[in-house]
Every structure is written in structure tokens, then in C-alpha cells.
């Protein structure tokens, strides 16, 4: 059974398996979101529920093109966390891994949101 170590490999940022898998998962999740929105684009109504923090009704609806904002946010979070991790380098492995796992979790949550929105209107 594998163990989690706080020691860093000397292969750079993506030499660490957890970091590499987290960022790959985030990237794949963003591509899946783009694919899902693209495949179901013709079946989506012109306005879809997107802003769930607003009052019930028309305020929650947005143009269906804004669904591409969700994978965009995921890509921005992944890229920002990669840049921050490269700046931090090997100084703090725990923070670097936390950024990577956090990016994966954000991408997962965005992916679930896209699936939920598409499923609710089709």
C-alpha cells in the first residue's frame, strides 16, 4: 500500500505523482465540460440557469454561451496554481500539493455544475 510523503522528487513540479495527476484531472475535466456544452449546444434553450445565488426567476437565467465560462474558470485556476507552484518551487511541498489538489477539486465542482445545468434543461 502506498504512503504519502512530504519529500519532493527532484524531477520538478510534475515529478510528484499527486501534483501531476491533480493537474491532469483538472485539465481533462475542463475539456469534458467544453465537450458536454458543445455536444448539447443545439438542445440547450437560449437561456439557462446559471446564477443560483440570485432570486428565483429570470434573474437566475443567463445566455447559454456563458456555460463556457465554467471550464474557463477551471483552466484559469489550474494555470494560476501551476504558476504559483513553480514560483514556490521546492520550498514548501505541502503548499504545492495543496494548490494542485485544490485545482482538481475546483475543476470537479465546476464539472458537476455543468452536468447539473445541462441535465436540468434537457
C-alpha positions as CSV (number, residue, x, y, z in Angstrom):
1,X,0.0,0.0,0.0
2,X,1.4,3.4,-1.0
3,X,2.3,6.1,1.5
4,X,2.1,9.8,1.2
5,X,5.4,11.5,1.7
6,X,6.2,15.2,2.2
7,X,9.5,14.7,0.4
8,X,9.7,16.1,-3.0
9,X,11.2,14.5,-6.1
10,X,14.0,16.3,-7.9
11,X,12.1,15.9,-11.2
12,X,10.5,19.3,-11.0
13,X,6.9,20.2,-10.3
14,X,5.4,17.4,-12.3
15,X,7.7,14.8,-11.0
16,X,5.4,14.4,-8.0
17,X,2.6,11.9,-8.9
18,X,-0.1,13.6,-6.8
19,X,0.6,17.0,-8.3
20,X,0.7,15.7,-11.9
21,X,-2.5,13.6,-11.5
22,X,-4.3,16.6,-10.0
23,X,-3.4,19.0,-12.8
24,X,-4.1,16.4,-15.5
25,X,-7.5,15.7,-13.9
26,X,-8.3,19.4,-13.8
27,X,-7.4,19.8,-17.5
28,X,-9.3,16.7,-18.5
29,X,-12.4,17.9,-16.5
30,X,-12.2,21.2,-18.3
31,X,-12.1,19.5,-21.7
32,X,-15.0,17.3,-20.7
33,X,-17.0,20.4,-19.7
34,X,-16.3,22.0,-23.1
35,X,-17.2,18.8,-24.9
36,X,-20.5,18.4,-23.0
37,X,-21.6,22.0,-23.6
38,X,-20.6,21.7,-27.3
39,X,-22.4,18.4,-27.8
40,X,-25.6,19.5,-26.2
41,X,-25.4,23.1,-27.5
42,X,-28.2,22.7,-30.1
43,X,-30.5,21.2,-27.4
44,X,-30.0,23.9,-24.8
45,X,-32.6,26.7,-24.6
46,X,-31.3,30.2,-25.3
47,X,-31.2,31.0,-21.6
48,X,-30.1,28.5,-18.9
49,X,-30.0,28.7,-15.1
50,X,-26.5,29.8,-14.1
51,X,-26.7,32.4,-11.3
52,X,-28.1,30.3,-8.4
53,X,-27.4,33.0,-5.8
54,X,-29.9,35.3,-7.3
55,X,-33.7,35.4,-6.6
56,X,-35.9,32.8,-8.2
57,X,-37.0,33.5,-11.8
58,X,-35.5,35.4,-14.7
59,X,-32.6,36.7,-12.6
60,X,-31.1,33.2,-12.5
61,X,-31.0,32.8,-16.2
62,X,-28.1,33.7,-18.5
63,X,-27.3,33.2,-22.2
64,X,-26.2,29.6,-22.8
65,X,-22.8,30.9,-24.1
66,X,-21.9,31.7,-20.6
67,X,-21.7,28.0,-19.8
68,X,-18.2,28.2,-21.4
69,X,-17.3,30.5,-18.6
70,X,-17.2,27.5,-16.2
71,X,-14.5,25.5,-17.9
72,X,-12.7,28.8,-18.5
73,X,-12.6,29.4,-14.7
74,X,-11.3,25.9,-14.2
75,X,-8.5,26.5,-16.7
76,X,-7.6,29.8,-15.1
77,X,-7.5,28.2,-11.6
78,X,-5.3,25.4,-13.0
79,X,-2.9,27.8,-14.7
80,X,-2.7,30.2,-11.7
81,X,-1.9,27.3,-9.4
82,X,0.7,25.9,-11.7
83,X,2.4,29.3,-11.9
84,X,2.2,29.8,-8.1
85,X,3.6,26.3,-7.5
86,X,6.5,26.9,-9.9
87,X,7.3,30.2,-8.1
88,X,7.2,28.4,-4.7
89,X,9.2,25.5,-6.1
90,X,10.6,23.1,-3.6
91,X,10.4,25.5,-0.7
92,X,7.1,24.1,0.6
93,X,5.9,20.8,-0.9
94,X,2.7,20.8,1.2
95,X,1.5,24.1,-0.2
96,X,2.4,23.0,-3.7
97,X,0.4,19.8,-3.3
98,X,-2.5,21.7,-1.7
99,X,-2.6,24.0,-4.7
100,X,-2.7,21.1,-7.1
101,X,-5.4,19.1,-5.2
102,X,-7.4,22.4,-4.8
103,X,-7.3,23.0,-8.6
104,X,-8.5,19.4,-9.1
105,X,-11.4,19.9,-6.6
106,X,-12.4,23.2,-8.2
107,X,-12.5,21.5,-11.6
108,X,-14.5,18.6,-10.3
109,X,-17.1,21.0,-8.7
110,X,-17.3,23.0,-12.0
111,X,-17.8,19.8,-13.9
112,X,-20.6,18.7,-11.6
113,X,-22.2,22.1,-12.1
114,X,-22.1,21.9,-15.9
115,X,-23.5,18.4,-15.9
116,X,-26.3,19.5,-13.5
117,X,-27.2,22.6,-15.6
118,X,-27.2,20.6,-18.8
119,X,-29.2,17.8,-17.3
120,X,-31.8,20.2,-15.8
121,X,-32.7,21.9,-19.1
122,X,-32.6,18.9,-21.4
